[in-house]
Amino acid sequence: MYNARRRPAAKHTLLDKERWSHPFRPKLDAVGRTTKCRFLRDHYDIVRQIGEGTYGQVFVAVHRDSGQEVALKKIRMDSEKDGFPITAVREIKILKSADHENVIRLREIIRSSPEENAPAGSRCGVYMVFDFMEHDLTGYCEQMQFQLPLGEVKFFMKQLLKGLNACHVNGILHRDLKLSNLLINREGKLKIADFGLARPYQEFPDSKMTNRVITLWYRPPELMMGAETYGTAIDMWSVGCIFAELLAGKALFPGKDEIDQLDKIFALIGPPNEQSMPGCTKLTAFQRVDGKKYKEPKLAGWCRTHKVDPQAQELLRDLLSLNPKCRPSAYEALKHPFFSSEPKACHPDKLKYMAPSHEYTVKRKRNEANQAAAQQHEGRDNRDRGYGEHRPYKRYASSRAMESRSQHRRVNDSFSSCHVRK
């Protein structure tokens, strides 16, 4: 029977895939020599931009020979003074060894050709070529107005947990799971993407790692409180936040900064102490938290408000445990009764077909709509005041002219009065 709290340590087990056996190796030709990196202009035509982040931009491109669409991720080189970014090197190495249907596939690395009359030592653009995915989970949920049936939630969560289990089994922490990093194609296949913050963790299990990872709304409390040794439990907290967002249609912890984020977490999950979060009193930022103001957990009430299924509530409670050791692994979460209960996970054929949509395009359309609404509102205010677009300037100019004429008249009167006195 499933019970994540009985297991003090998470268990990672292979499912239907073998361990990623092939390490990162460069491509070799028939003679055994390393193949050269191909030029972008010889093989692809860029169509449009679909994403942008801290580490680069993402474009849709078409392969000239096959006509197939691909995604190009341009690696940002602007701020690098000492060569190729280490985050990009790590991402390429991880993705070259990745082999799972729910993990994005890296096709190749290409570069842009040097521009004519470019100064000596100038850098060329470097691109990672991926399979094109029509949606990310943010764009898909936006088109669904964040009202996903429970069968679709199970369908996407199962794929997420399978892909994440493959990463963890092979010793990889993702460290940036969120809706926009989960891509979906038109067949409903979900793939985990954006491994820019990922890194191996099994080589040195007790080594310190940075806690400045994971987008704020999906970041576990131990990282914000200063923990530097961690494992797969940080990814499972992010899975819990994604799960809650799919169930409720909105982010569970939309904090403005780390203090506000911790406040929202402890207000809903309960206060941090040695019973609920062993070792928290030794973390550097524990003193910033006023545990006395937090009362009993309110997660059960939140679930009742959003009409969350009882078994989904149980899984959500385990994923959002303050104690990292009590969070289930991806494999254990897949065995939860929630996934075998009714309604079952939907079939891909039951998904609604929608136009391609990504977080970047959703935000751009929203900003354009807000700007248009603001301009329309400003024009309406001007009409209500009784003047058009250029009228305020004319009124201002005429009032200044009238004031100048009155001042001139007063000066002339004063001179004339002085002349009479003399």
C-alpha positions, 0 to 999 in steps of 0.5 A: 500500500502506498505510504510515502511517510513510511519511507525515510529515504526516497527510492528511485526505480527504473520503470520501462526504460533502461538507465541512460547508458551512453555517455556524452561523446562528440559525433565522429565521421566514418574515419573517426574524426570529430565532425565539424559544427554545421552552419545555421544558414545552410540548413535552417530558416528561422520563422519566429521567436517563441521564448526568451529567458535568462540563458537564451532565446528560443526560435521556431525554424524549418529544416530546408531539406525536410521541411520539418519544424524544429526549435532553436535555443540560442545560447546567450554569450553576451555576459561571458568573458571566459569562453562558453557558458558553463551552464550551457556545457552542463545542459548539452552534456546532460541532454546528449546522454538523455534517452527517454520519451518524456525528456526533450531530445537534443538533435545537434549543435549548430552555429551562425556563420561569421558576419562579413567585416566582423572584427577579429575575435568576434563570437558566432551565435551557438544554437541547440536544435530540439524537436519542436513542441507545439505547446508548453503547459502554460500556453495549453492551460491558458487556452483551456482557461486553466480548467483541465478535467481531472483525467487530463491532469492525471495524463500530464502528471504521469508523464511528468513523473515518468520523465523526472524518474528517469532523470533522478535514476540517472543522477540528474537534478532538474532544479527548474521545474515549472509549467513553461518548462514542460512542453507538449506536442500535438499528440499530447506527449509531454517532455521535460525541457530547459536543463540549464540549471540541471546538474548531476548529484550522485557523484558527490552526494554530500557536496554543497550546491547553490540554493539559488535555483528553481523559480521562486513560486516553485522553490522549496522552503529549505532552499530559501532558508539556506540549505546547500545539501539537497537531493531529488526532494527539491524537484518533488516540491516543484512537482507538488506546486505544479500539481496544485496549479493544475488542480486549482487553475492558479499558482499555489504560492505566488510570492513577491520575494523569498520572505513573502514566499515563505510566509505563504508556504508556512501559512498554508502548510504549517509552521516550521519546527524540528518536528515538521522540518527536522534541522530547520533551526540550523539553517542560516535564514531560520531567524527570519521566520516568525514561526509563532504567527503560523497556526495549524495547516490550512491545506485541507481547507484549501482542497475543500475550497477548490473541490480537490479529489480526496486521493489527490489531496493525499498525494499533494500533502505528501509532495508538499511536506516540509520534511524533504525526507517525507516527500515521495520519489517520482517512482513512489508518486506514480504508484499512488492510488490517485493514478489508478482511481476513477476517472482514469488518465485520459487517452491522447485522442481525447485532448482538444486540438488547439493552435500552438501556444507558449508562455512567451506568446501568451505574455506578448498577446496579453501585454498588447491587449493591455496596451490597446485597452489603456490607449482606448481608455485614455482616448475615452477620457479625453473625449469626456473632458471635451477635447481631442488629441491636440486640444490640451496643448492649444489650451495650454498655449492660449492660457500662457499667451493670455497671461503674458498679455495681462502681465504686459498690460500691467507693466504699461499701466505702471509706467504710465502712472509713474510718468503722471506722478512726475 
